[in-house]
Amino acid sequence: MNELITAVNDVLWSYVLIVALVGCGLWFTWHTRFVQFRMVGEMLRLLTESAVSTVEEQVKVKEKEGKKRQISSFQAFAVSVATRVGTGNLAGVATAIAVGGPGAVFWMWIIALVGSSTAFVESTLAQLYKQKHKDSFIGGPAYYIQKGLKQRWMAVLFAIFITLQFGLSNNSIQANTICGAMQEAFGWSPAWVGIALAAMALFIVFGGIQRIAHVSSILVPVMAIGYVVLAIVIIIMNLDLIPHVLKVIVLDAFGVTQIAGGGIGAAMMNGIKRGLFSNEAGEGSAPNVAATATTTHPVKQGLIQALGVFTDTLLVCSCTAFIILISGLYQVPELNGIALTQSALQSEVGSMGPMFVAVAIFLFAFSSIIGNYYYGEANIRFITQNTKVMTVYRLCSGGLMVIFGALASFELVWNIVDFFMAFLTACNLMAIALLGRYAFRLLDDYRKQKQQGIKEPIFHRNLLPEIEDEIDCWE
């Protein structure tokens, strides 16, 4: 069975998904007039102001309950980054390098630079078509497929795919990586670690999006800053090797030198595949949480989510790649996944390296588990409001699949995720390619308001009269 899934994945990723991902990314980049490069300053401004306002709201004692329960742009960003910044940044990068060679890193960078425009479009559409929910807003690809394309069957299909991918199979990868790291560093049994993880995850996921957003807004900054600081220290210690590392990445990416992996095809396929797993641009996952944010214009959350792609791949993934390539251990055939990252870090900082990675991967992957769970919850609610179905899903996502991942093999859990990720991405790319014109018009409106001196642009749904009746949450 594992061999069959591998063969199907190779066909899907070699001939379908790479062309679709890059093609859509280039199309959106052109029609948004390179939004991911031209508006980086605005992205940083929006994120910073949202983070400050989030802290201010949390320290207010006498605030209204309705206000307290709103999800800020920063909290939505934190939850989406929590799912992005996970095993893909530590184990995924290592796997891409081990299988595809150092050149895979180059293609991870390319898919991030191009894919950030895709992330902008899908999250802007999620904000446009979001709906009111009892605790916050709710939305995502299933909602904009049903409302925008008027294809209920396709929306339900997407909801099923994302639940299988994120709510179930993706959580098995996070658990598998945490258990591998803990066993490597401390010798702990994967079974017992899996049970402990399941208990912690179930406690949080039964608390709903507010608890998930609160935990993510604390864990994400701590884990990301700590890991990046350590990586920068290692890079500074080996500054003389950086030109060589960059040269190796570029030459291997185009098949000039075959240091590891299977040539340019393997480098490109593994770089793009692991890049997508890490930054999720175009996969249709981040829009589910982007829709929950309270904001004045859909473009605001689109810009913030585009920044999340840069944060994930160009910053955190690059840190892991440089640590591995500086160590030279990527040429050891026996090392792969999280073990390669731990060994590379140990070679640079000593015996504390594996322990640091174990703690880091726990924070990275555990935050991904609770964020992944919410993606499935939002889409199950799209299909049915049956509380029994939701309870079963919570037990499977936070409990059963976490324990399965703890006990299953490394190759099996990654193959299952790649399989569902291919179908999920294809479904979402088809939808945003057809609906992207509305995101372009929203971006033009946002830019015009900024040019008129309006600091905080406001969207009114009469801007899009042809779909005004399908827009619920904008006056």
Secondary structure, DSSP 8 states (H G I E B T S, - for coil): -HHHHHHHHHHHIIIIIHHHHHHHHHHHHHHTTSHHHHTHHHHHHHHHHHHHHHHHHHH-SS--HHHHT-B-HHHHHHHHHHHHSSHIIIIIHHHHHHHH-THHHHHHHHHHHHHHHHHHHHHHHHHHT-EE-SSSEE--HHHHIIIII--HHHHHHHHHHHIIIIIIIIHHHHHHHHHHHHHHHH---HHHHHHHHHHHHHHHHTTHHHHHHHHHHHHHHHHHHHHHHHHHHHHHHTGGGHHHHHHHHHHHHTTS---SSSSHHHHHHHHHHHHHHHH-TTTTSHHHHHTTB--S-HHHHHHHHHHHHIIIIIIIIHHHHHHHHHHTGGG-TT--HHHHHHHHHHHHHTTHHHHHHHHHHHHHHHHHHHHHHHHHHHHHHHH---HHHHHHHHHIIIIIHHHHHHHS-HHHHHHHHHHHHHHHHHHHHHHHHHHHHHHHHHHHHHHHHHHTT-SS----GGGSGGGGGG--S--
